[in-house]
């Protein structure tokens, strides 16, 4: 657990499964109260299993939603957690903050991160994000090849924006997750601040706000049904005991 929440590293290679879910809690006050209840629930119990690598809870800029982002060794580890531990924790949270609406849960795996260093490895120390932007797209049916092709189209558009393929100013990294049912791609994008993302969207003639042919292809990709963008800030994080000490060595 951490008093000051620390963002997970979405590109860690040992995360074989990533669970991404959303709750509607109604107000900013209930966002904070729910995050406090989650922290109390997780802090008051033993870490369920070493197969849970990290867990983060984020407040939506809309003032009513919470995003949950958790990394696991594999999907079987999550299924075992559901069988043995999840209900008692949810019950305690619901008692503290009644009326939570659990909207959706996506089982995913990370497919690709940008920017990429040699052989896909990132170079240098990862900055701590001030904002996480989640872009979720849904397709008309399951097709892993189409999921991957859409991510490639986004990468090509980003590369076209800058000669070195870098993200817009203020962008730290984009981590593309494919849903295991083949219908969605979720981009967990790290930004220096919420304003940096707003500026990138509004930048005339360049960046992620441009009407270039490559970005038009991304937005009008064959089979694309819907696209949603939401900004979040981290409220609570926890990681497997000893995780931070092991990284520091």
C-alpha positions in Angstrom: 0.0 0.0 0.0 1.1 3.6 -0.4 0.0 6.8 1.3 0.9 8.7 -1.9 -0.4 6.6 -4.8 2.2 5.5 -7.3 1.1 4.7 -10.9 1.7 1.1 -12.1 4.0 0.4 -14.9 1.7 -0.8 -17.7 4.6 -2.2 -19.8 5.9 -4.6 -17.1 6.5 -7.9 -18.9 5.2 -10.2 -16.2 1.6 -9.0 -16.4 -0.1 -11.7 -18.4 -3.6 -10.2 -17.8 -4.9 -6.7 -17.1 -8.4 -6.2 -15.8 -10.0 -2.8 -16.5 -13.4 -1.9 -15.0 -15.5 1.1 -14.4 -17.9 2.1 -11.6 -20.5 4.9 -11.4 -20.6 6.4 -7.9 -22.4 9.6 -8.7 -20.4 12.5 -7.2 -16.8 13.7 -6.5 -17.4 13.2 -2.8 -18.5 9.6 -3.4 -15.5 9.0 -5.7 -13.2 9.9 -2.8 -15.3 7.9 -0.3 -15.2 4.8 -2.4 -11.5 5.1 -2.9 -11.0 5.4 0.8 -13.2 2.4 1.4 -11.2 0.4 -1.1 -7.9 1.5 0.6 -9.4 0.4 4.0 -10.6 -2.9 2.7 -7.3 -3.8 1.0 -5.2 -2.4 3.9 -7.1 -4.4 6.5 -6.4 -7.8 4.9 -3.5 -9.9 3.8 -2.5 -9.5 0.1 -4.8 -12.1 -1.5 -2.2 -13.8 -3.7 1.3 -13.0 -5.2 -0.3 -13.4 -8.6 -1.9 -9.9 -8.2 0.9 -7.6 -9.3 -0.8 -4.1 -8.8 -4.1 -2.5 -8.4 -5.0 1.2 -9.0 -8.2 3.2 -8.6 -8.7 6.5 -10.6 -11.3 9.3 -10.4 -12.9 10.3 -13.6 -12.8 14.0 -14.6 -16.6 13.7 -15.0 -16.9 13.6 -11.1 -18.9 10.4 -11.0 -16.9 7.4 -12.4 -14.1 5.3 -11.0 -11.6 3.4 -13.1 -10.0 0.2 -11.8 -6.8 -1.0 -13.4 -5.2 -4.2 -12.1 -2.3 -6.4 -13.3 -2.2 -10.1 -12.8 0.1 -13.0 -13.6 -2.7 -14.5 -15.8 -6.4 -14.8 -16.1 -6.6 -17.9 -13.9 -5.2 -15.9 -11.0 -8.1 -13.4 -11.4 -10.6 -16.2 -11.6 -9.3 -17.7 -8.4 -9.4 -14.3 -6.7 -13.1 -13.9 -7.7 -13.8 -17.4 -6.3 -12.1 -16.8 -3.0 -11.7 -13.1 -2.1 -13.7 -10.6 -4.2 -17.1 -10.8 -2.7 -16.1 -10.1 0.9 -14.2 -7.1 -0.3 -17.0 -5.8 -2.5 -19.4 -6.2 0.4 -17.3 -4.1 2.7 -17.0 -1.4 0.1 -20.7 -1.4 -0.6 -21.5 -1.1 3.0 -19.3 2.0 3.3 -20.6 3.5 0.0 -24.0 2.1 -0.9 -25.5 2.3 -4.4 -22.3 1.8 -6.5 -23.2 0.9 -10.1 -20.6 -1.5 -11.6 -20.7 -0.6 -15.3 -18.3 -2.9 -17.2 -15.3 -5.1 -16.9 -12.8 -5.8 -19.6 -10.3 -8.7 -19.5 -7.3 -7.6 -21.5 -3.7 -8.1 -22.2 -1.2 -5.4 -23.2 -0.3 -5.6 -26.8 2.0 -2.7 -27.5 3.3 0.5 -25.9 4.5 3.7 -27.5 7.1 5.1 -27.7 9.2 2.1 -28.2 12.9 1.8 -27.7 15.3 -0.8 -29.3 13.5 -4.1 -29.6 10.4 -2.6 -28.0 12.2 -1.7 -24.7 11.7 1.8 -23.3 14.8 3.8 -22.4 15.3 6.0 -19.3 13.3 6.5 -16.1 9.5 6.6 -16.5 8.0 9.9 -15.4 5.1 9.8 -12.9 1.9 10.7 -14.9 -0.3 13.6 -13.7 -3.2 12.2 -15.8 -4.3 9.0 -17.4 -6.4 9.2 -20.5 -8.4 6.0 -21.4 -9.4 5.6 -25.0 -11.8 2.7 -25.5 -12.9 1.6 -29.0 -15.4 -1.2 -29.7 -15.7 -3.2 -33.0 -18.7 -4.9 -34.5 -17.5 -8.4 -33.6 -14.5 -10.4 -32.4 -11.5 -10.1 -34.6 -8.0 -10.1 -33.1 -6.4 -9.2 -36.4 -8.6 -6.1 -36.6 -7.7 -5.1 -33.1 -4.0 -5.3 -33.9 -4.5 -3.5 -37.2 -6.3 -0.6 -35.5 -3.4 -0.2 -33.0 -1.0 -0.2 -36.0 -3.0 2.5 -37.6 -2.8 4.7 -34.5 1.0 4.1 -34.3 1.3 5.1 -37.9 -0.7 8.3 -37.3 1.5 9.2 -34.3 4.7 8.5 -36.3 3.4 10.7 -39.1 2.8 13.6 -36.6 6.4 13.7 -35.5 9.6 13.0 -37.4 10.8 10.8 -34.6 7.5 9.1 -33.8 7.3 10.7 -30.4 4.0 11.5 -28.7 2.7 15.1 -28.6 4.1 17.5 -25.9 3.1 16.3 -22.5 2.4 12.7 -23.6 4.4 10.1 -21.7 3.3 6.8 -23.1 0.4 5.0 -24.7 -0.3 1.4 -23.7 -2.6 -0.5 -26.0 -4.6 -3.4 -24.5 -6.6 -5.9 -26.5 -9.8 -7.4 -24.9 -9.6 -11.1 -24.8 -13.0 -11.4 -26.4 -11.6 -9.7 -29.6 -14.1 -6.8 -29.6 -12.3 -3.9 -27.9 -9.0 -2.0 -27.7 -8.3 0.1 -24.6 -5.5 2.6 -24.8 -4.2 3.5 -21.3 -2.3 6.7 -22.1 -0.1 8.5 -19.6 0.1 12.3 -19.7 2.0 14.9 -17.7 -1.2 16.7 -16.9 -4.9 16.9 -17.9 -4.2 20.2 -19.6 -1.4 18.7 -21.7 -4.0 16.3 -23.2 -6.5 19.1 -23.8 -3.9 21.1 -25.5 -2.9 18.2 -27.7 -6.5 17.7 -28.8 -6.9 21.4 -29.6 -3.6 21.8 -31.4 -4.4 23.2 -34.9 -3.1 21.2 -37.8 -0.9 18.8 -35.8 -1.0 16.1 -33.1 -4.0 14.1 -32.1 -6.4 16.8 -33.1 -5.3 16.9 -36.7 -7.7 15.9 -39.6 -4.9 14.2 -41.4 -5.7 11.2 -43.6 -4.0 8.8 -41.2 -6.0 10.1 -38.2 -9.2 10.0 -40.3 -8.4 6.3 -41.0 -8.1 5.7 -37.3 -11.5 7.3 -36.6 -13.3 5.6 -39.5 -11.6 2.2 -39.3 -13.7 -0.6 -40.8 -15.9 -2.3 -38.2 -15.4 0.4 -35.6 -18.7 0.8 -33.7 -17.9 3.4 -31.0 -15.0 5.3 -29.4 -14.9 6.9 -26.0 -12.3 9.1 -24.3 -12.1 9.8 -20.6 -9.5 11.5 -18.3 -8.6 10.2 -14.8 -6.4 10.9 -11.9 -5.0 8.3 -9.5 -6.6 8.1 -6.1 -5.4 4.8 -4.7 -2.7 2.3 -5.6 -1.4 -1.0 -4.1 1.1 -3.5 -5.3 2.3 -6.9 -4.3 4.3 -6.8 -1.0 8.0 -6.3 -1.6 7.4 -5.1 -5.2 8.9 -1.6 -4.8 11.9 -2.9 -2.9 12.6 -5.5 -5.6 12.5 -2.8 -8.3 14.9 -0.6 -6.4 17.6 -3.2 -6.3 
